[in-house]
Amino acid sequence: MNSYDFLVDTKPMAEKIEQVGHRVSKVTDAVIHMQTTVISAEEAAADKICNDVNRGFYSLIRSQISQKIAKLAADVESKMIEMRQQSDAVRAFRLQMERDYNMIAARYTKLFDSLNKSLRIRIFELDKYPIMFSKNISELLHNRVKRNAATVPMNQSESVSGGQSIVSSKLRANGHRLINRIKTFVADSNLHTKRIKNALGSYASRNSSTLWLPFAASESVSLDTNKAQFKLFFPQSNSPTFDGELTNRVTEAFHNSTNFLEWVEMDEKQKSEVMATFEATVSSADIPEKVKLLMKKLLNDSNLATLAGG
């Protein structure tokens, strides 16, 4: 068998293969760079999609929550308006009830006050003399305790005349009070005797007459109790018995007729007389000028009234 030897030059092939290797390396680098770019683009796209989805979900949830808040706020506002209206209605109802209660309480308070005063006057009239006797005895006992206290029986010669003068003055004052009490007791006894004779029918007055005596009545409302209060002013005489009898009778008659009395506005003549008398009294009073001005201002700002038919 024949053998042949061939010598083949592989340098061009090697150069070509080397060139192909460089090209393959470049292609590999390009593929790797493209892969990295594609992965980065996919990640950016995924992040963008996630952000858009999150933003849309957040916007949806926020819109729903805003709608619910607006609906609940509208419901709360309507409930508040309704509650405010109901509160005003309840407050008006409460004020009306308070006015009705105060009116009824004032009416019944005035009625019971007049009844209490009338009963008090009648009870005092029934027990007048025991009450007067008890009052006089009580005053006498208190005066004895205060005025007849023990004194030290030791004096200097210079104070003897002064002490004697004091003792004599005290005796004269006691005598004066004793005489007045005797006078009052005699007048009461005579009045009591006349009443007994009138009750028994054995006494008849020859001359009958009617006496008209003036008195003043004022009505005020207490700021604490919101009740009407009456105060009567009577002319005074030198007879305590007559003054007491006049006070009792007029007070009883006045309180029995309080339900029929009505305050009416004064006419111009009466108002001018009252104003003139008040001006003269205030001007002659020994009080500070500021007090006088305030009193005149209060009178000018007030509505003067008098009892109907008075």
C-alpha positions as a Markdown table, in Angstrom:
| # | Residue | x | y | z |
|---|---|---|---|---|
| 1 | Met | 0.0 | 0.0 | 0.0 |
| 2 | Asn | 1.3 | 3.4 | -0.9 |
| 3 | Ser | 1.5 | 6.2 | 1.6 |
| 4 | Tyr | 1.2 | 9.8 | 0.7 |
| 5 | Asp | 2.1 | 12.8 | 2.7 |
| 6 | Phe | 0.4 | 16.0 | 2.2 |
| 7 | Leu | 1.3 | 19.3 | 3.7 |
| 8 | Val | -1.7 | 21.6 | 4.1 |
| 9 | Asp | -1.3 | 25.3 | 5.2 |
| 10 | Thr | -4.0 | 26.0 | 8.0 |
| 11 | Lys | -2.9 | 29.5 | 8.7 |
| 12 | Pro | -5.6 | 31.2 | 6.6 |
| 13 | Met | -8.2 | 28.9 | 8.1 |
| 14 | Ala | -6.9 | 29.8 | 11.6 |
| 15 | Glu | -7.0 | 33.4 | 10.8 |
| 16 | Lys | -10.6 | 33.0 | 9.5 |
| 17 | Ile | -11.5 | 31.1 | 12.6 |
| 18 | Glu | -9.9 | 33.7 | 14.7 |
| 19 | Gln | -12.0 | 36.4 | 12.9 |
| 20 | Val | -15.1 | 34.2 | 13.4 |
| 21 | Gly | -14.2 | 33.9 | 17.1 |
| 22 | His | -14.0 | 37.7 | 17.4 |
| 23 | Arg | -17.3 | 38.0 | 15.6 |
| 24 | Val | -18.9 | 35.4 | 17.9 |
| 25 | Ser | -17.5 | 37.3 | 21.0 |
| 26 | Lys | -19.0 | 40.5 | 19.7 |
| 27 | Val | -22.3 | 38.7 | 19.0 |
| 28 | Thr | -22.2 | 37.2 | 22.5 |
| 29 | Asp | -21.5 | 40.7 | 24.0 |
| 30 | Ala | -24.4 | 42.1 | 21.9 |
| 31 | Val | -26.7 | 39.3 | 22.9 |
| 32 | Ile | -25.8 | 39.8 | 26.6 |
| 33 | His | -26.2 | 43.6 | 26.3 |
| 34 | Met | -29.5 | 43.1 | 24.5 |
| 35 | Gln | -30.6 | 40.6 | 27.2 |
| 36 | Thr | -29.7 | 43.1 | 29.9 |
| 37 | Thr | -31.5 | 45.9 | 28.1 |
| 38 | Val | -34.6 | 43.7 | 27.6 |
| 39 | Ile | -34.6 | 42.7 | 31.3 |
| 40 | Ser | -34.2 | 46.3 | 32.3 |
| 41 | Ala | -37.0 | 47.4 | 30.0 |
| 42 | Glu | -39.2 | 44.6 | 31.3 |
| 43 | Glu | -38.5 | 45.6 | 34.9 |
| 44 | Ala | -39.2 | 49.3 | 34.1 |
| 45 | Ala | -42.4 | 48.3 | 32.2 |
| 46 | Ala | -43.4 | 46.0 | 35.2 |
| 47 | Asp | -42.7 | 48.8 | 37.7 |
| 48 | Lys | -44.7 | 51.3 | 35.6 |
| 49 | Ile | -47.6 | 48.9 | 35.3 |
| 50 | Cys | -47.5 | 48.2 | 39.1 |
| 51 | Asn | -47.3 | 51.9 | 39.8 |
| 52 | Asp | -50.2 | 52.6 | 37.5 |
| 53 | Val | -52.2 | 49.7 | 39.0 |
| 54 | Asn | -51.4 | 51.0 | 42.6 |
| 55 | Arg | -52.2 | 54.6 | 41.6 |
| 56 | Gly | -55.5 | 53.5 | 40.1 |
| 57 | Phe | -56.4 | 51.3 | 43.1 |
| 58 | Tyr | -55.5 | 54.2 | 45.4 |
| 59 | Ser | -57.5 | 56.6 | 43.4 |
| 60 | Leu | -60.5 | 54.1 | 43.4 |
| 61 | Ile | -60.3 | 53.5 | 47.1 |
| 62 | Arg | -59.8 | 57.3 | 47.8 |
| 63 | Ser | -62.8 | 58.1 | 45.6 |
| 64 | Gln | -65.0 | 55.5 | 47.4 |
| 65 | Ile | -63.9 | 56.7 | 50.8 |
| 66 | Ser | -64.5 | 60.4 | 49.7 |
| 67 | Gln | -68.0 | 59.4 | 48.5 |
| 68 | Lys | -68.8 | 57.6 | 51.8 |
| 69 | Ile | -67.4 | 60.6 | 53.8 |
| 70 | Ala | -69.5 | 63.0 | 51.8 |
| 71 | Lys | -72.6 | 60.8 | 52.3 |
| 72 | Leu | -72.0 | 60.4 | 56.0 |
| 73 | Ala | -71.3 | 64.2 | 56.4 |
| 74 | Ala | -74.5 | 65.0 | 54.6 |
| 75 | Asp | -76.4 | 62.5 | 56.9 |
| 76 | Val | -74.7 | 64.0 | 60.0 |
| 77 | Glu | -75.5 | 67.6 | 58.9 |
| 78 | Ser | -79.2 | 66.7 | 58.3 |
| 79 | Lys | -79.3 | 65.0 | 61.7 |
| 80 | Met | -77.7 | 68.0 | 63.4 |
| 81 | Ile | -80.2 | 70.3 | 61.7 |
| 82 | Glu | -83.1 | 68.1 | 62.8 |
| 83 | Met | -81.7 | 67.9 | 66.4 |
| 84 | Arg | -81.2 | 71.6 | 66.4 |
| 85 | Gln | -84.9 | 72.1 | 65.4 |
| 86 | Gln | -86.0 | 69.6 | 68.0 |
| 87 | Ser | -83.8 | 71.4 | 70.6 |
| 88 | Asp | -85.4 | 74.7 | 69.8 |
| 89 | Ala | -88.9 | 73.1 | 70.0 |
| 90 | Val | -88.0 | 71.5 | 73.4 |
| 91 | Arg | -86.6 | 74.8 | 74.6 |
| 92 | Ala | -89.7 | 76.7 | 73.6 |
| 93 | Phe | -91.9 | 74.1 | 75.2 |
| 94 | Arg | -89.8 | 74.3 | 78.4 |
| 95 | Leu | -90.1 | 78.1 | 78.5 |
| 96 | Gln | -93.9 | 77.8 | 78.0 |
| 97 | Met | -94.1 | 75.3 | 80.8 |
| 98 | Glu | -92.0 | 77.6 | 83.0 |
| 99 | Arg | -94.2 | 80.6 | 82.3 |
| 100 | Asp | -97.4 | 78.5 | 83.0 |
| 101 | Tyr | -95.9 | 77.1 | 86.2 |
| 102 | Asn | -94.8 | 80.6 | 87.4 |
| 103 | Met | -98.2 | 82.0 | 86.5 |
| 104 | Ile | -100.1 | 79.2 | 88.3 |
| 105 | Ala | -97.7 | 79.3 | 91.3 |
| 106 | Ala | -98.0 | 83.1 | 91.6 |
| 107 | Arg | -101.8 | 82.9 | 91.4 |
| 108 | Tyr | -102.0 | 80.2 | 94.0 |
| 109 | Thr | -99.3 | 81.8 | 96.2 |
| 110 | Lys | -101.2 | 85.0 | 96.2 |
| 111 | Leu | -104.4 | 83.2 | 97.0 |
| 112 | Phe | -102.8 | 81.3 | 99.9 |
| 113 | Asp | -101.0 | 84.3 | 101.1 |
| 114 | Ser | -104.2 | 86.3 | 101.3 |
| 115 | Leu | -105.9 | 83.3 | 103.1 |
| 116 | Asn | -103.0 | 83.0 | 105.5 |
| 117 | Lys | -103.1 | 86.8 | 106.2 |
| 118 | Ser | -106.9 | 86.7 | 106.7 |
| 119 | Leu | -106.7 | 83.7 | 109.0 |
| 120 | Arg | -103.8 | 85.2 | 110.9 |
| 121 | Ile | -105.7 | 88.4 | 111.4 |
| 122 | Arg | -108.8 | 86.5 | 112.6 |
| 123 | Ile | -106.8 | 84.3 | 115.0 |
| 124 | Phe | -105.1 | 87.4 | 116.4 |
| 125 | Glu | -108.5 | 89.1 | 116.7 |
| 126 | Leu | -109.9 | 86.1 | 118.6 |
| 127 | Asp | -106.9 | 85.9 | 121.0 |
| 128 | Lys | -106.1 | 89.6 | 121.0 |
| 129 | Tyr | -106.2 | 90.2 | 124.7 |
| 130 | Pro | -104.2 | 87.1 | 125.8 |
| 131 | Ile | -101.6 | 88.0 | 123.2 |
| 132 | Met | -101.5 | 91.6 | 124.3 |
| 133 | Phe | -101.3 | 90.5 | 127.9 |
| 134 | Ser | -98.5 | 88.0 | 127.1 |
| 135 | Lys | -96.6 | 90.6 | 125.1 |
| 136 | Asn | -96.8 | 93.2 | 127.9 |
| 137 | Ile | -95.8 | 90.8 | 130.5 |
| 138 | Ser | -92.9 | 89.5 | 128.4 |
| 139 | Glu | -91.7 | 93.1 | 127.8 |
| 140 | Leu | -92.1 | 93.9 | 131.5 |
| 141 | Leu | -90.0 | 90.8 | 132.5 |
| 142 | His | -87.3 | 91.7 | 130.0 |
| 143 | Asn | -87.2 | 95.3 | 131.1 |
| 144 | Arg | -86.8 | 94.2 | 134.7 |
| 145 | Val | -83.9 | 92.0 | 133.8 |
| 146 | Lys | -82.2 | 94.7 | 131.8 |
| 147 | Arg | -83.0 | 97.8 | 134.0 |
| 148 | Asn | -83.1 | 96.4 | 137.5 |
| 149 | Ala | -79.7 | 94.8 | 137.5 |
| 150 | Ala | -77.6 | 94.8 | 140.6 |
| 151 | Thr | -75.4 | 97.8 | 141.2 |
| 152 | Val | -72.3 | 98.2 | 143.4 |
| 153 | Pro | -73.4 | 100.1 | 146.6 |
| 154 | Met | -70.2 | 102.1 | 146.7 |
| 155 | Asn | -70.0 | 105.7 | 145.4 |
| 156 | Gln | -67.8 | 108.6 | 145.8 |
| 157 | Ser | -69.2 | 111.9 | 147.1 |
| 158 | Glu | -68.8 | 113.5 | 143.7 |
| 159 | Ser | -71.0 | 110.9 | 141.9 |
| 160 | Val | -73.9 | 110.9 | 144.5 |
| 161 | Ser | -75.7 | 113.8 | 142.9 |
| 162 | Gly | -75.4 | 112.3 | 139.4 |
| 163 | Gly | -76.6 | 108.9 | 140.6 |
| 164 | Gln | -79.6 | 110.5 | 142.3 |
| 165 | Ser | -80.4 | 112.4 | 139.1 |
| 166 | Ile | -80.3 | 109.2 | 137.1 |
| 167 | Val | -82.5 | 107.3 | 139.6 |
| 168 | Ser | -85.0 | 110.2 | 139.7 |
| 169 | Ser | -85.1 | 110.3 | 135.8 |
| 170 | Lys | -85.6 | 106.5 | 135.7 |
| 171 | Leu | -88.4 | 106.8 | 138.2 |
| 172 | Arg | -90.1 | 109.5 | 136.2 |
| 173 | Ala | -89.7 | 107.5 | 133.0 |
| 174 | Asn | -91.2 | 104.4 | 134.7 |
| 175 | Gly | -94.1 | 106.5 | 136.0 |
| 176 | His | -94.7 | 108.0 | 132.6 |
| 177 | Arg | -94.8 | 104.5 | 131.0 |
| 178 | Leu | -97.1 | 103.3 | 133.9 |
| 179 | Ile | -99.5 | 106.1 | 133.3 |
| 180 | Asn | -99.6 | 105.4 | 129.6 |
| 181 | Arg | -100.2 | 101.7 | 130.2 |
| 182 | Ile | -103.0 | 102.5 | 132.6 |
| 183 | Lys | -104.5 | 104.8 | 130.0 |
| 184 | Thr | -104.3 | 102.1 | 127.4 |
| 185 | Phe | -105.7 | 99.5 | 129.8 |
| 186 | Val | -108.7 | 101.8 | 130.6 |
| 187 | Ala | -109.3 | 102.5 | 126.9 |
| 188 | Asp | -109.2 | 98.8 | 126.1 |
| 189 | Ser | -111.5 | 98.1 | 129.0 |
| 190 | Asn | -114.0 | 100.7 | 127.8 |
| 191 | Leu | -113.8 | 99.3 | 124.2 |
| 192 | His | -114.3 | 95.8 | 125.5 |
| 193 | Thr | -117.3 | 96.9 | 127.6 |
| 194 | Lys | -118.8 | 98.5 | 124.5 |
| 195 | Arg | -118.3 | 95.4 | 122.5 |
| 196 | Ile | -119.9 | 93.3 | 125.2 |
| 197 | Lys | -122.9 | 95.6 | 125.3 |
| 198 | Asn | -123.2 | 95.6 | 121.5 |
| 199 | Ala | -123.1 | 91.8 | 121.6 |
| 200 | Leu | -125.7 | 91.6 | 124.3 |
| 201 | Gly | -128.0 | 94.1 | 122.6 |
| 202 | Ser | -128.2 | 96.3 | 125.7 |
| 203 | Tyr | -126.3 | 99.2 | 124.1 |
| 204 | Ala | -127.6 | 101.4 | 121.3 |
| 205 | Ser | -125.7 | 104.3 | 119.9 |
| 206 | Arg | -127.8 | 107.5 | 119.6 |
| 207 | Asn | -125.7 | 108.9 | 116.7 |
| 208 | Ser | -124.4 | 106.8 | 113.9 |
| 209 | Ser | -121.8 | 108.1 | 111.5 |
| 210 | Thr | -119.4 | 106.9 | 108.9 |
| 211 | Leu | -115.8 | 107.9 | 109.0 |
| 212 | Trp | -113.6 | 108.0 | 105.9 |
| 213 | Leu | -109.9 | 107.6 | 106.7 |
| 214 | Pro | -107.2 | 107.6 | 104.0 |
| 215 | Phe | -104.6 | 105.0 | 103.7 |
| 216 | Ala | -102.0 | 104.1 | 101.2 |
| 217 | Ala | -101.3 | 100.6 | 99.7 |
| 218 | Ser | -98.2 | 99.6 | 97.8 |
| 219 | Glu | -97.6 | 96.3 | 95.9 |
| 220 | Ser | -94.1 | 95.0 | 95.2 |
| 221 | Val | -92.8 | 91.8 | 93.7 |
| 222 | Ser | -90.0 | 90.0 | 95.6 |
| 223 | Leu | -86.9 | 89.2 | 93.4 |
| 224 | Asp | -86.2 | 86.1 | 95.5 |
| 225 | Thr | -89.7 | 84.5 | 95.7 |
| 226 | Asn | -91.3 | 86.2 | 92.8 |
| 227 | Lys | -94.4 | 86.9 | 94.9 |
| 228 | Ala | -96.6 | 89.9 | 95.3 |
| 229 | Gln | -96.3 | 91.7 | 98.6 |
| 230 | Phe | -98.6 | 94.4 | 99.9 |
| 231 | Lys | -97.7 | 97.1 | 102.4 |
| 232 | Leu | -100.3 | 99.4 | 104.0 |
| 233 | Phe | -99.8 | 102.8 | 105.5 |
| 234 | Phe | -102.3 | 104.2 | 108.0 |
| 235 | Pro | -102.8 | 107.6 | 109.7 |
| 236 | Gln | -101.7 | 107.5 | 113.3 |
| 237 | Ser | -103.5 | 109.0 | 116.3 |
| 238 | Asn | -102.7 | 109.4 | 120.0 |
| 239 | Ser | -104.8 | 106.3 | 120.9 |
| 240 | Pro | -102.9 | 103.0 | 120.4 |
| 241 | Thr | -106.2 | 101.1 | 120.8 |
| 242 | Phe | -107.8 | 103.1 | 118.0 |
| 243 | Asp | -104.7 | 102.6 | 115.8 |
| 244 | Gly | -104.7 | 98.9 | 116.4 |
| 245 | Glu | -108.4 | 98.6 | 115.7 |
| 246 | Leu | -108.1 | 100.6 | 112.5 |
| 247 | Thr | -105.1 | 98.6 | 111.4 |
| 248 | Asn | -106.8 | 95.2 | 111.9 |
| 249 | Arg | -110.1 | 96.2 | 110.2 |
| 250 | Val | -108.5 | 97.9 | 107.2 |
| 251 | Thr | -106.0 | 95.1 | 106.7 |
| 252 | Glu | -108.7 | 92.5 | 106.9 |
| 253 | Ala | -110.9 | 94.4 | 104.5 |
| 254 | Phe | -108.0 | 95.1 | 102.1 |
| 255 | His | -106.8 | 91.4 | 101.9 |
| 256 | Asn | -110.4 | 90.2 | 101.5 |
| 257 | Ser | -110.8 | 92.5 | 98.4 |
| 258 | Thr | -107.3 | 92.0 | 96.8 |
| 259 | Asn | -108.9 | 89.7 | 94.2 |
| 260 | Phe | -111.2 | 92.5 | 93.1 |
| 261 | Leu | -108.6 | 95.3 | 93.0 |
| 262 | Glu | -107.1 | 96.4 | 89.7 |
| 263 | Trp | -104.2 | 98.8 | 89.1 |
| 264 | Val | -104.9 | 101.4 | 86.5 |
| 265 | Glu | -102.7 | 104.2 | 85.1 |
| 266 | Met | -102.9 | 107.6 | 86.8 |
| 267 | Asp | -104.5 | 110.5 | 85.0 |
| 268 | Glu | -102.4 | 113.6 | 84.3 |
| 269 | Lys | -103.8 | 115.5 | 87.3 |
| 270 | Gln | -102.9 | 112.8 | 89.9 |
| 271 | Lys | -99.6 | 112.2 | 88.2 |
| 272 | Ser | -98.6 | 115.9 | 88.4 |
| 273 | Glu | -99.7 | 116.1 | 92.0 |
| 274 | Val | -97.6 | 113.0 | 92.9 |
| 275 | Met | -94.6 | 114.3 | 91.0 |
| 276 | Ala | -94.9 | 117.7 | 92.7 |
| 277 | Thr | -95.1 | 116.2 | 96.1 |
| 278 | Phe | -92.3 | 113.8 | 95.4 |
| 279 | Glu | -90.1 | 116.7 | 94.1 |
| 280 | Ala | -90.7 | 118.8 | 97.2 |
| 281 | Thr | -90.0 | 115.9 | 99.5 |
| 282 | Val | -86.8 | 114.9 | 97.8 |
| 283 | Ser | -85.6 | 118.5 | 97.5 |
| 284 | Ser | -86.1 | 119.1 | 101.2 |
| 285 | Ala | -84.6 | 115.8 | 102.3 |
| 286 | Asp | -81.1 | 115.7 | 103.9 |
| 287 | Ile | -79.5 | 113.2 | 101.5 |
| 288 | Pro | -76.7 | 113.5 | 98.9 |
| 289 | Glu | -77.4 | 115.1 | 95.6 |
| 290 | Lys | -76.6 | 111.9 | 93.6 |
| 291 | Val | -79.2 | 110.0 | 95.6 |
| 292 | Lys | -81.8 | 112.7 | 94.8 |
| 293 | Leu | -81.0 | 112.6 | 91.1 |
| 294 | Leu | -81.3 | 108.8 | 91.1 |
| 295 | Met | -84.6 | 108.9 | 92.9 |
| 296 | Lys | -86.0 | 111.4 | 90.4 |
| 297 | Lys | -84.7 | 109.3 | 87.5 |
| 298 | Leu | -86.4 | 106.2 | 88.9 |
| 299 | Leu | -89.7 | 108.0 | 89.3 |
| 300 | Asn | -89.5 | 109.4 | 85.8 |
| 301 | Asp | -88.8 | 106.0 | 84.4 |
| 302 | Ser | -91.6 | 104.3 | 86.2 |
| 303 | Asn | -95.3 | 103.9 | 85.3 |
| 304 | Leu | -97.4 | 105.4 | 88.1 |
| 305 | Ala | -100.6 | 103.5 | 88.8 |
| 306 | Thr | -103.4 | 103.6 | 91.3 |
| 307 | Leu | -106.2 | 101.3 | 92.3 |
| 308 | Ala | -109.3 | 101.4 | 90.2 |
| 309 | Gly | -111.9 | 103.5 | 91.9 |
| 310 | Gly | -109.3 | 104.8 | 94.4 |
